[in-house]
């Protein structure tokens, strides 16, 4: 059975000690004050891209959209994006891994665990 991750962790946020400059599309570029810091920043960025490229992305199908609509109609006090994540996990009969047990435990029949504890 598949396990799904809900990434809301600080460990996935880039930690760059450089000045930020806005560029097209709202993206930010980083200019390091020292060349070795820039090399380290690119290395961390490459590792982050490699990590995320190895995670399979599940499709948001018509069946998932229908399950999401059913969850919305049930008027759970859970955010829309969390309900979409729950709908995907439910459609795959999977285990959702998230530190957000408070919200996800409100979703009927959703198996959710927090492995950070």
URNORPE-V975733 format. One record per residue. N is the residue number from 1. SS is DSSP state (a for helix, b for strand, c for the rest). PHI is phi in whole degrees, 0 to 359 (NA if undefined). Layout:
# URNORPE-V975733
N	SS	PHI
N	SS	PHI
This chain:
# URNORPE-V975733
1	c	NA
2	c	286
3	b	247
4	b	243
5	b	252
6	c	251
7	c	277
8	c	224
9	c	258
10	a	292
11	a	294
12	a	261
13	c	270
14	c	298
15	c	245
16	c	247
17	c	265
18	c	216
19	b	282
20	b	262
21	b	233
22	b	289
23	c	221
24	a	305
25	a	81
26	a	80
27	c	284
28	b	242
29	b	255
30	b	240
31	b	246
32	c	284
33	c	282
34	c	232
35	a	305
36	a	293
37	a	290
38	a	294
39	a	298
40	a	298
41	a	296
42	a	295
43	a	295
44	a	296
45	a	297
46	a	298
47	a	296
48	a	295
49	a	298
50	a	297
51	a	302
52	a	290
53	a	290
54	c	272
55	c	265
56	c	292
57	c	256
58	c	275
59	c	288
60	c	264
61	c	268
62	a	300
63	a	295
64	a	293
65	a	299
66	a	294
67	a	295
68	a	300
69	a	298
70	a	299
71	a	294
72	a	297
73	a	296
74	c	288
75	c	56
76	c	291
77	c	273
78	c	223
79	c	298
80	a	301
81	a	294
82	a	295
83	a	294
84	a	293
85	a	299
86	a	298
87	a	298
88	a	296
89	a	298
90	a	297
91	a	293
92	c	264
93	c	52
94	c	255
95	b	257
96	b	267
97	b	259
98	c	203
99	c	278
100	c	266
101	a	293
102	a	307
103	a	276
104	a	293
105	c	289
106	c	281
107	c	274
108	c	299
109	c	68
110	c	274
111	b	270
112	b	222
113	b	222
114	c	249
115	c	269
116	c	275
117	c	271
